[in-house]
Amino acid sequence: MFNVYQHWDPLRVCIVGRSYAPEFYHFIKNSRARKIMERIAEETEEDYQKLINLLKSFGVEVLRPTVSDDYCDVLFLGKIIKPPMTPRDYSAMIGENFYLSSHTYDIMKGVDWPNGPLISNSELENLPENIKQEIIATIDTNHLHLSTTYSDIESKISNIIYNQKINSAMVTRIGKDLYFGTDHHRKDLTSLKEIYSKMFPNYRCHVINTGGHSDGCFCPVVPGLIVSLNNIQTYEDTFPGWEVVYLPNQSWEKVKSFLDLKKKNKGKWWVPGEELNDDFTAFVEEWLGHWVGYVEETVFDVNMLVIDEKNVVCNNYNEAVFKAFDRYGIIPHVINFRHRYFWDGGLHCITSDIHREGTMQDYFPERG
């Protein structure tokens, strides 16, 4: 039986994401663009393997999703389906229950989504134009997965609950307390808290106005210590008495101009036939020509993976954070996931912890 009650308990089983192999990009006719994508693929898997080797050195069993090496297998509506890079975004082990996104599940099983079985490209083309466009508008190809992507992993887990709303990029598990982030900034958090409290009656549920994935905003590393981006949350109510190390002007804000460029070119590098597009080539060349080195040298990401209370995986060095680690007896292990901004996923995102030793603890018993 797998379970996770606190994300600093000793990690024993973990999913690590997977991207496409360099050979996958053989269809790109522009040699400069193809070489760039091949390089991204090679370096991405190199970084995955560094992380996997580190986890295995701590006795962690590593599970990985499967992918196809043929882009024709993952072509849908003219776009290539994003590989299963970030299992955290679609899954969460909370207690003894494993929550898997129903959005992912319905695509995988071809059941009732968006309003019926998933149809092929050829079937889609034969539909009336208004219906076709309505279906296309509801589908985000970045969130589609292959039918076999997680099937091997699912077979190892007993209690699976298919739920579109729960993933551990948005929920922080601190024993009896669950902290849920918000997908956007909200004025009223009461209704969300009521929903989560009904879903998890054996927990105390809290909602933090993160305006996005909470694991990109703050990380309670061990009991008593939080690493946070500035102006994310006032912690006196949610984590009373805990030390907070703030990192102003870090992470996403540091690379805003790159993210603006990526947003402008969103999806173009996944569209077959756009390989000769000047915007596409400029985008990937700008990414590798400047941003990789810049991100490696200057940005510390709070998107960290805790192995246990004495070992934490982070992407880079930061003086304030490492001094705090030293005070708490924590050893930082630096694994730089070089293309995390290209793939939209840091070290926490590209993993999903599905089994940790330990039982539910109560860190705030005064709450009753």
C-alpha positions as a Python dict, from the first residue, in 0.01 Angstrom:
ca = {
    (1, 'M'): (0, 0, 0),
    (2, 'F'): (142, 337, -106),
    (3, 'N'): (82, 651, 97),
    (4, 'V'): (205, 1009, 150),
    (5, 'Y'): (115, 1213, 459),
    (6, 'Q'): (405, 1459, 479),
    (7, 'H'): (623, 1548, 182),
    (8, 'W'): (939, 1540, 394),
    (9, 'D'): (893, 1180, 509),
    (10, 'P'): (1151, 941, 357),
    (11, 'L'): (1075, 902, -13),
    (12, 'R'): (1044, 541, -132),
    (13, 'V'): (860, 542, -468),
    (14, 'C'): (859, 832, -713),
    (15, 'I'): (742, 894, -1069),
    (16, 'V'): (994, 1083, -1285),
    (17, 'G'): (870, 1231, -1613),
    (18, 'R'): (992, 1156, -1962),
    (19, 'S'): (1036, 1352, -2283),
    (20, 'Y'): (1077, 1252, -2645),
    (21, 'A'): (1412, 1112, -2760),
    (22, 'P'): (1638, 1310, -2998),
    (23, 'E'): (1540, 1074, -3282),
    (24, 'F'): (1180, 1184, -3242),
    (25, 'Y'): (1255, 1514, -3418),
    (26, 'H'): (1374, 1363, -3746),
    (27, 'F'): (1069, 1511, -3923),
    (28, 'I'): (1197, 1870, -3878),
    (29, 'K'): (1339, 1975, -4215),
    (30, 'N'): (1520, 2286, -4096),
    (31, 'S'): (1856, 2147, -3981),
    (32, 'R'): (1924, 2433, -3736),
    (33, 'A'): (1589, 2392, -3568),
    (34, 'R'): (1619, 2010, -3567),
    (35, 'K'): (1961, 2021, -3401),
    (36, 'I'): (1830, 2256, -3135),
    (37, 'M'): (1539, 2025, -3052),
    (38, 'E'): (1774, 1726, -3051),
    (39, 'R'): (2002, 1907, -2811),
    (40, 'I'): (1712, 1996, -2583),
    (41, 'A'): (1604, 1630, -2587),
    (42, 'E'): (1953, 1503, -2507),
    (43, 'E'): (2014, 1747, -2225),
    (44, 'T'): (1667, 1692, -2081),
    (45, 'E'): (1722, 1317, -2051),
    (46, 'E'): (2073, 1375, -1912),
    (47, 'D'): (1921, 1585, -1634),
    (48, 'Y'): (1649, 1326, -1575),
    (49, 'Q'): (1916, 1059, -1536),
    (50, 'K'): (2112, 1271, -1286),
    (51, 'L'): (1799, 1304, -1077),
    (52, 'I'): (1714, 934, -1112),
    (53, 'N'): (2064, 829, -1005),
    (54, 'L'): (2045, 1056, -702),
    (55, 'L'): (1706, 916, -601),
    (56, 'K'): (1825, 558, -644),
    (57, 'S'): (2125, 631, -420),
    (58, 'F'): (1869, 697, -144),
    (59, 'G'): (1691, 368, -215),
    (60, 'V'): (1402, 527, -406),
    (61, 'E'): (1219, 314, -662),
    (62, 'V'): (1175, 523, -976),
    (63, 'L'): (879, 475, -1211),
    (64, 'R'): (855, 646, -1549),
    (65, 'P'): (575, 698, -1802),
    (66, 'T'): (616, 567, -2154),
    (67, 'V'): (635, 763, -2478),
    (68, 'S'): (643, 688, -2848),
    (69, 'D'): (946, 757, -3067),
    (70, 'D'): (727, 827, -3371),
    (71, 'Y'): (569, 1170, -3388),
    (72, 'C'): (285, 1029, -3602),
    (73, 'D'): (170, 834, -3295),
    (74, 'V'): (121, 1153, -3095),
    (75, 'L'): (-15, 1382, -3364),
    (76, 'F'): (-357, 1523, -3287),
    (77, 'L'): (-533, 1812, -3461),
    (78, 'G'): (-210, 1895, -3640),
    (79, 'K'): (-13, 1935, -3318),
    (80, 'I'): (221, 1702, -3137),
    (81, 'I'): (95, 1604, -2793),
    (82, 'K'): (320, 1728, -2517),
    (83, 'P'): (522, 1443, -2360),
    (84, 'P'): (454, 1335, -1998),
    (85, 'M'): (719, 1570, -1863),
    (86, 'T'): (539, 1679, -1546),
    (87, 'P'): (351, 1394, -1371),
    (88, 'R'): (304, 1623, -1069),
    (89, 'D'): (59, 1834, -1268),
    (90, 'Y'): (-175, 1538, -1314),
    (91, 'S'): (-140, 1337, -994),
    (92, 'A'): (-127, 1347, -616),
    (93, 'M'): (-90, 1082, -348),
    (94, 'I'): (-280, 1211, -45),
    (95, 'G'): (-285, 967, 241),
    (96, 'E'): (-354, 627, 83),
    (97, 'N'): (-543, 762, -219),
    (98, 'F'): (-384, 841, -553),
    (99, 'Y'): (-559, 1121, -742),
    (100, 'L'): (-514, 1112, -1119),
    (101, 'S'): (-653, 1385, -1337),
    (102, 'S'): (-980, 1277, -1493),
    (103, 'H'): (-890, 1506, -1784),
    (104, 'T'): (-587, 1287, -1847),
    (105, 'Y'): (-782, 970, -1775),
    (106, 'D'): (-1065, 1043, -2015),
    (107, 'I'): (-819, 1115, -2295),
    (108, 'M'): (-628, 797, -2215),
    (109, 'K'): (-934, 576, -2207),
    (110, 'G'): (-1133, 757, -2478),
    (111, 'V'): (-1433, 793, -2246),
    (112, 'D'): (-1686, 1079, -2247),
    (113, 'W'): (-1456, 1367, -2334),
    (114, 'P'): (-1519, 1631, -2434),
    (115, 'N'): (-1875, 1503, -2487),
    (116, 'G'): (-1814, 1161, -2629),
    (117, 'P'): (-1538, 922, -2740),
    (118, 'L'): (-1216, 1081, -2862),
    (119, 'I'): (-1221, 1095, -3241),
    (120, 'S'): (-941, 1063, -3493),
    (121, 'N'): (-814, 1334, -3726),
    (122, 'S'): (-991, 1178, -4023),
    (123, 'E'): (-1322, 1156, -3834),
    (124, 'L'): (-1283, 1515, -3721),
    (125, 'E'): (-1233, 1636, -4079),
    (126, 'N'): (-1565, 1481, -4183),
    (127, 'L'): (-1766, 1673, -3925),
    (128, 'P'): (-1954, 1995, -4007),
    (129, 'E'): (-1722, 2293, -3974),
    (130, 'N'): (-1907, 2454, -3681),
    (131, 'I'): (-1899, 2132, -3477),
    (132, 'K'): (-1536, 2068, -3568),
    (133, 'Q'): (-1429, 2412, -3453),
    (134, 'E'): (-1624, 2375, -3128),
    (135, 'I'): (-1443, 2050, -3049),
    (136, 'I'): (-1104, 2194, -3141),
    (137, 'A'): (-1166, 2494, -2915),
    (138, 'T'): (-1223, 2268, -2612),
    (139, 'I'): (-904, 2066, -2654),
    (140, 'D'): (-571, 2175, -2512),
    (141, 'T'): (-320, 1947, -2679),
    (142, 'N'): (-59, 2029, -2414),
    (143, 'H'): (-270, 1828, -2170),
    (144, 'L'): (-328, 1520, -2384),
    (145, 'H'): (-148, 1195, -2311),
    (146, 'L'): (-112, 862, -2485),
    (147, 'S'): (-330, 571, -2382),
    (148, 'T'): (-23, 382, -2257),
    (149, 'T'): (153, 675, -2088),
    (150, 'Y'): (67, 592, -1725),
    (151, 'S'): (-88, 246, -1759),
    (152, 'D'): (214, 60, -1616),
    (153, 'I'): (225, 296, -1320),
    (154, 'E'): (-150, 267, -1259),
    (155, 'S'): (-117, -111, -1234),
    (156, 'K'): (109, -72, -928),
    (157, 'I'): (-133, 148, -731),
    (158, 'S'): (-435, 21, -539),
    (159, 'N'): (-652, 321, -457),
    (160, 'I'): (-691, 547, -763),
    (161, 'I'): (-943, 830, -767),
    (162, 'Y'): (-989, 1001, -1102),
    (163, 'N'): (-1040, 1369, -1028),
    (164, 'Q'): (-966, 1664, -1252),
    (165, 'K'): (-907, 1916, -972),
    (166, 'I'): (-648, 1748, -749),
    (167, 'N'): (-275, 1742, -821),
    (168, 'S'): (23, 1785, -591),
    (169, 'A'): (150, 2090, -778),
    (170, 'M'): (-148, 2264, -614),
    (171, 'V'): (-173, 2092, -276),
    (172, 'T'): (84, 2086, 4),
    (173, 'R'): (54, 1788, 237),
    (174, 'I'): (150, 1871, 596),
    (175, 'G'): (5, 1582, 796),
    (176, 'K'): (-347, 1665, 908),
    (177, 'D'): (-334, 1996, 721),
    (178, 'L'): (-377, 2029, 345),
    (179, 'Y'): (-295, 2361, 177),
    (180, 'F'): (-451, 2417, -165),
    (181, 'G'): (-330, 2681, -409),
    (182, 'T'): (-556, 2867, -651),
    (183, 'D'): (-537, 2858, -1030),
    (184, 'H'): (-584, 3235, -1036),
    (185, 'H'): (-604, 3512, -776),
    (186, 'R'): (-943, 3512, -607),
    (187, 'K'): (-1124, 3760, -384),
    (188, 'D'): (-1328, 3494, -202),
    (189, 'L'): (-1167, 3167, -91),
    (190, 'T'): (-1456, 3046, 123),
    (191, 'S'): (-1633, 2838, -142),
    (192, 'L'): (-1311, 2660, -239),
    (193, 'K'): (-1236, 2579, 123),
    (194, 'E'): (-1585, 2433, 163),
    (195, 'I'): (-1537, 2213, -145),
    (196, 'Y'): (-1202, 2078, -27),
    (197, 'S'): (-1328, 2024, 328),
    (198, 'K'): (-1607, 1804, 193),
    (199, 'M'): (-1363, 1611, -25),
    (200, 'F'): (-1119, 1557, 261),
    (201, 'P'): (-1325, 1537, 584),
    (202, 'N'): (-1039, 1384, 781),
    (203, 'Y'): (-809, 1679, 713),
    (204, 'R'): (-800, 2048, 796),
    (205, 'C'): (-815, 2221, 460),
    (206, 'H'): (-672, 2566, 384),
    (207, 'V'): (-674, 2769, 63),
    (208, 'I'): (-379, 2994, -24),
    (209, 'N'): (-424, 3258, -293),
    (210, 'T'): (-123, 3161, -503),
    (211, 'G'): (-268, 3250, -843),
    (212, 'G'): (-99, 2945, -997),
    (213, 'H'): (79, 2627, -899),
    (214, 'S'): (165, 2656, -532),
    (215, 'D'): (485, 2453, -573),
    (216, 'G'): (622, 2737, -783),
    (217, 'C'): (541, 2989, -508),
    (218, 'F'): (653, 2833, -180),
    (219, 'C'): (800, 2516, -32),
    (220, 'P'): (770, 2407, 331),
    (221, 'V'): (1100, 2221, 330),
    (222, 'V'): (1089, 2065, 677),
    (223, 'P'): (882, 2135, 990),
    (224, 'G'): (954, 2496, 1085),
    (225, 'L'): (1111, 2616, 756),
    (226, 'I'): (950, 2762, 443),
    (227, 'V'): (1123, 2895, 131),
    (228, 'S'): (897, 3139, -51),
    (229, 'L'): (886, 3394, -328),
    (230, 'N'): (811, 3740, -199),
    (231, 'N'): (453, 3868, -162),
    (232, 'I'): (296, 3528, -212),
    (233, 'Q'): (133, 3466, 122),
    (234, 'T'): (130, 3584, 483),
    (235, 'Y'): (227, 3276, 677),
    (236, 'E'): (143, 3387, 1033),
    (237, 'D'): (-201, 3229, 1006),
    (238, 'T'): (-122, 2927, 791),
    (239, 'F'): (216, 2829, 942),
    (240, 'P'): (238, 3015, 1276),
    (241, 'G'): (587, 3036, 1420),
    (242, 'W'): (763, 2892, 1116),
    (243, 'E'): (1068, 3061, 967),
    (244, 'V'): (1017, 3195, 614),
    (245, 'V'): (1311, 3260, 383),
    (246, 'Y'): (1190, 3502, 117),
    (247, 'L'): (1347, 3514, -230),
    (248, 'P'): (1233, 3839, -393),
    (249, 'N'): (1284, 3879, -769),
    (250, 'Q'): (1361, 3513, -824),
    (251, 'S'): (1235, 3244, -1059),
    (252, 'W'): (958, 3346, -1305),
    (253, 'E'): (1011, 3720, -1273),
    (254, 'K'): (1378, 3676, -1360),
    (255, 'V'): (1291, 3530, -1698),
    (256, 'K'): (986, 3738, -1782),
    (257, 'S'): (1113, 3853, -2121),
    (258, 'F'): (1183, 3493, -2221),
    (259, 'L'): (838, 3387, -2106),
    (260, 'D'): (684, 3670, -2306),
    (261, 'L'): (871, 3545, -2612),
    (262, 'K'): (754, 3192, -2546),
    (263, 'K'): (394, 3305, -2506),
    (264, 'K'): (413, 3492, -2834),
    (265, 'N'): (534, 3179, -3012),
    (266, 'K'): (317, 2936, -2813),
    (267, 'G'): (268, 2607, -2989),
    (268, 'K'): (463, 2689, -3305),
    (269, 'W'): (746, 2454, -3226),
    (270, 'W'): (496, 2168, -3188),
    (271, 'V'): (329, 2224, -3526),
    (272, 'P'): (459, 2011, -3813),
    (273, 'G'): (501, 2231, -4118),
    (274, 'E'): (619, 2530, -3912),
    (275, 'E'): (982, 2411, -3915),
    (276, 'L'): (1072, 2674, -4174),
    (277, 'N'): (888, 2947, -3988),
    (278, 'D'): (1132, 3226, -3900),
    (279, 'D'): (954, 3285, -3570),
    (280, 'F'): (1002, 2922, -3476),
    (281, 'T'): (1373, 2930, -3551),
    (282, 'A'): (1419, 3264, -3376),
    (283, 'F'): (1238, 3131, -3071),
    (284, 'V'): (1446, 2818, -3021),
    (285, 'E'): (1771, 2994, -3110),
    (286, 'E'): (1698, 3272, -2863),
    (287, 'W'): (1621, 3007, -2602),
    (288, 'L'): (1949, 2823, -2641),
    (289, 'G'): (2160, 3118, -2742),
    (290, 'H'): (2095, 3321, -2428),
    (291, 'W'): (1841, 3198, -2176),
    (292, 'V'): (1993, 2864, -2078),
    (293, 'G'): (2309, 3014, -1939),
    (294, 'Y'): (2123, 3304, -1783),
    (295, 'V'): (1880, 3076, -1599),
    (296, 'E'): (2157, 2842, -1480),
    (297, 'E'): (2361, 3123, -1335),
    (298, 'T'): (2106, 3347, -1166),
    (299, 'V'): (1771, 3185, -1091),
    (300, 'F'): (1689, 2979, -781),
    (301, 'D'): (1362, 2790, -808),
    (302, 'V'): (1149, 2712, -499),
    (303, 'N'): (1017, 2415, -700),
    (304, 'M'): (1221, 2166, -493),
    (305, 'L'): (1190, 1794, -421),
    (306, 'V'): (1234, 1685, -59),
    (307, 'I'): (1385, 1336, -24),
    (308, 'D'): (1367, 1335, 355),
    (309, 'E'): (1414, 1581, 641),
    (310, 'K'): (1789, 1594, 583),
    (311, 'N'): (1809, 1592, 201),
    (312, 'V'): (1653, 1827, -52),
    (313, 'V'): (1699, 1846, -431),
    (314, 'C'): (1718, 2200, -571),
    (315, 'N'): (1816, 2344, -906),
    (316, 'N'): (2081, 2593, -805),
    (317, 'Y'): (2277, 2765, -526),
    (318, 'N'): (2128, 3046, -325),
    (319, 'E'): (2317, 3190, -28),
    (320, 'A'): (2015, 3269, 192),
    (321, 'V'): (1852, 2932, 127),
    (322, 'F'): (2170, 2732, 182),
    (323, 'K'): (2239, 2914, 510),
    (324, 'A'): (1889, 2819, 625),
    (325, 'F'): (1948, 2460, 516),
    (326, 'D'): (2266, 2455, 723),
    (327, 'R'): (2080, 2576, 1033),
    (328, 'Y'): (1830, 2291, 998),
    (329, 'G'): (2091, 2026, 915),
    (330, 'I'): (1968, 1987, 558),
    (331, 'I'): (2198, 1877, 276),
    (332, 'P'): (2110, 2041, -60),
    (333, 'H'): (2164, 1832, -374),
    (334, 'V'): (2191, 2048, -686),
    (335, 'I'): (2041, 1901, -1003),
    (336, 'N'): (2002, 2171, -1264),
    (337, 'F'): (1706, 2090, -1487),
    (338, 'R'): (1841, 2312, -1760),
    (339, 'H'): (1533, 2339, -1979),
    (340, 'R'): (1270, 2379, -1706),
    (341, 'Y'): (1139, 2706, -1851),
    (342, 'F'): (1120, 2559, -2199),
    (343, 'W'): (918, 2264, -2066),
    (344, 'D'): (728, 2456, -1796),
    (345, 'G'): (842, 2230, -1514),
    (346, 'G'): (1093, 2239, -1229),
    (347, 'L'): (1226, 1954, -1015),
    (348, 'H'): (905, 1921, -817),
    (349, 'C'): (689, 1929, -1131),
    (350, 'I'): (883, 1658, -1314),
    (351, 'T'): (833, 1416, -1025),
    (352, 'S'): (537, 1280, -829),
    (353, 'D'): (599, 1115, -494),
    (354, 'I'): (362, 822, -452),
    (355, 'H'): (505, 651, -144),
    (356, 'R'): (681, 785, 164),
    (357, 'E'): (743, 619, 497),
    (358, 'G'): (543, 758, 786),
    (359, 'T'): (196, 809, 928),
    (360, 'M'): (-21, 1120, 958),
    (361, 'Q'): (119, 1374, 1204),
    (362, 'D'): (-46, 1682, 1352),
    (363, 'Y'): (188, 1982, 1343),
    (364, 'F'): (-78, 2225, 1467),
    (365, 'P'): (-273, 2036, 1737),
    (366, 'E'): (-405, 2365, 1877),
    (367, 'R'): (-636, 2382, 1573),
    (368, 'G'): (-834, 2089, 1706),
}
